[in-house]
Amino acid sequence: MRAVILASTSPYRRELLGRLRIDFGVEKPGVAEEHLAGEAPAERARRLSLAKARAVAERHPRTVVIGSDQVAALDGDVLDKPGDEERCRDQLRRLSGRTAAFWTGCAVVVLESGLELVHVDLTSVVFRHLSDDEIARYVKQERPLDCAGGFKSEGLGIALFERIETQDPTALVGLPLIWLADALRRAGLPLP
């Protein structure tokens, strides 16, 4: 059994966690990602990251389990993963020339010891004014249909921004490694 399980099937989160050079497994949490009426984006990210970690920890009570969730919002409206090119282009048109908030929740749970650590990171992304042609070219080239907000900051999407305001640049990709490294040390894992 591995000492750490990432409660996510996201290839982006898997790549990020790999940077910490720890042995970890990946398991689908099986948690519905519904939005609750009146729930703020930051609270949704917190709730879902903890629910994902707890769901996998129930199956592996002695293991350090990491759950994460990201919620993108523009003027308080949640921007889900677009799923198709038309919705992706529509989201990027809405974001053009504006600032979006990306709330990235992260939880570390060890059920047996009762350890539950939860963090929500805020990243503000200021978008350039984007033409319809730029948006269409970007969506066709990168196909960011599975990404909140409809872009990949770790790829070509970085060219869509004026600036990013954050305490942890990895949070925008989906896993705040600065906080997570500290949380894993608190859970007893030897990290540098």
Secondary structure as the mmCIF struct_conf table of DSSP 4:
data_model
#
loop_
_struct_conf.conf_type_id
_struct_conf.id
_struct_conf.beg_label_comp_id
_struct_conf.beg_label_asym_id
_struct_conf.beg_label_seq_id
_struct_conf.end_label_comp_id
_struct_conf.end_label_asym_id
_struct_conf.end_label_seq_id
BEND BEND1 ALA A 3 ALA A 3
STRN STRN1 VAL A 4 LEU A 6
HELX_RH_AL_P HELX_RH_AL_P1 PRO A 11 GLY A 18
TURN_TY1_P TURN_TY1_P1 ARG A 19 LEU A 20
STRN STRN2 PHE A 24 VAL A 26
HELX_LH_PP_P HELX_LH_PP_P1 GLU A 34 LEU A 36
TURN_TY1_P TURN_TY1_P2 ALA A 37 GLY A 38
HELX_RH_AL_P HELX_RH_AL_P2 PRO A 41 ARG A 59
TURN_TY1_P TURN_TY1_P3 PRO A 61 ARG A 62
BEND BEND2 THR A 63 THR A 63
STRN STRN3 VAL A 64 LEU A 74
TURN_TY1_P TURN_TY1_P4 ASP A 75 GLY A 76
STRN STRN4 ASP A 77 LEU A 79
BEND BEND3 ASP A 84 ASP A 84
HELX_RH_AL_P HELX_RH_AL_P3 GLU A 85 LEU A 95
TURN_TY1_P TURN_TY1_P5 SER A 96 GLY A 97
BEND BEND4 ARG A 98 ARG A 98
STRN STRN5 THR A 99 VAL A 110
TURN_TY1_P TURN_TY1_P6 LEU A 111 GLY A 114
STRN STRN6 LEU A 115 PHE A 127
HELX_LH_PP_P HELX_LH_PP_P2 ARG A 128 HIS A 129
HELX_RH_AL_P HELX_RH_AL_P4 ASP A 132 GLU A 142
TURN_TY1_P TURN_TY1_P7 LEU A 145 ASP A 146
BEND BEND5 CYS A 147 CYS A 147
TURN_TY1_P TURN_TY1_P8 ALA A 148 GLY A 149
BEND BEND6 GLY A 150 GLY A 150
TURN_TY1_P TURN_TY1_P9 SER A 153 GLY A 155
HELX_RH_3T_P HELX_RH_3T_P1 LEU A 156 LEU A 160
STRN STRN7 PHE A 161 GLU A 165
BEND BEND7 GLN A 167 GLN A 167
HELX_RH_AL_P HELX_RH_AL_P5 PRO A 169 VAL A 173
TURN_TY1_P TURN_TY1_P10 GLY A 174 GLY A 174
HELX_RH_AL_P HELX_RH_AL_P6 LEU A 177 ARG A 186
TURN_TY1_P TURN_TY1_P11 ALA A 187 GLY A 188
#
